[in-house]
Amino acid sequence: MATAFDPIDLSGLRLRNRVAMPGMGRARAFGPGNTPTDSMVTYYAQRATAGLIITEGSQPSVVGQGFPSTPGLHSAEQIAAWRRVTDAVHAEGGTIFAQISHVGRVGDPGLLPDGLVQVAPSAIAAPGQLFTFDGMKDFTTPRELTSQEVRETIADFAQAARNAIEAGFDGVELHAAYGYLLHQFLAPNSNLRTDEWGGSVEGRVRFAAEVAAAVSKAIGARRTGIRISPGTGYNGVEEPDPEPTYVHLVRRLSEIGLAYLHVVENSRDLTGVLRKEFSGTLILNPATDGFTSAEELSLIEDGTADMLSFGALFLANPDLPARLRAGGPYNTPDQTTYYGGTDKGYLDYPCLTS
């Protein structure tokens, strides 16, 4: 029987334990051109005892940015700045993947240069508002991507993955969750396309699968993971019957041979279905009433998942694996800094100091 503290082989990478730190947006890339800063070097190095660190989302292109001061992976200066982070984590014996995240329709056009606006599978605004440094603002209507732009966006993801490897990352995680671009293509209420990237389940899955295939070709499938949040409803996506879509997606991903599937759980039954369909490592952010805690460690022991990701608890406890092994004590996360006040609330934008 495996435990959270046993090593695990992740497609040839030996991880020291099965405790993962998920990507959590922080809005602290204050360097020139949205580059990582000294505080980010410290932040990730402090948490290097995780079996796997997954960074905050990094946009693969200028138009992929939706929030202020989020880092990118599309320029030489960003690559150089991220190298300082990866060097610091590796010096502590850690393993770190870059999360590549294109926000799609979820963003503020005021962040974009030259009159650019957010893009999406369809010209449908997300409901509600988003946080900006100028306060809360309503989401705006995005511009629908043309077929050529869809192909260019796939290429952007692949190039961002190459840039991540150049920056010293051990791999990348594709962000197909939380109502961002890949998720917008998957969801039937945000993807009304009638071309090859829309309409049927197969069409809506195609974009995410083609991004995964392109990234895998660029850096290797064994260095590529993906995060999904089926049926969770973030940022206005609606998936009343997610199982057919995600079973089809996961089958495609298994054919590609991705290193891992990272599931933000909404349904334990669906988690079980997807685990049977996926051939690689399953990382689970389990459904809970609050943040993931030590109580969920049994999910590794009973085989529900291969690894667990801890969000809020990792922010409050940089040495979390040691504390989990010792049974505590734990610093209590300040839930006011998390969007929604739960472990699924991955943003801590309202708290802008480290």
Summary of the structure (lengths in Angstrom):
residues: 354
radius of gyration: 18.5
end to end distance: 38.1
largest distance: 56.2
contacts: 1292
relative contact order: 0.14
helix: 38%
strand: 17%
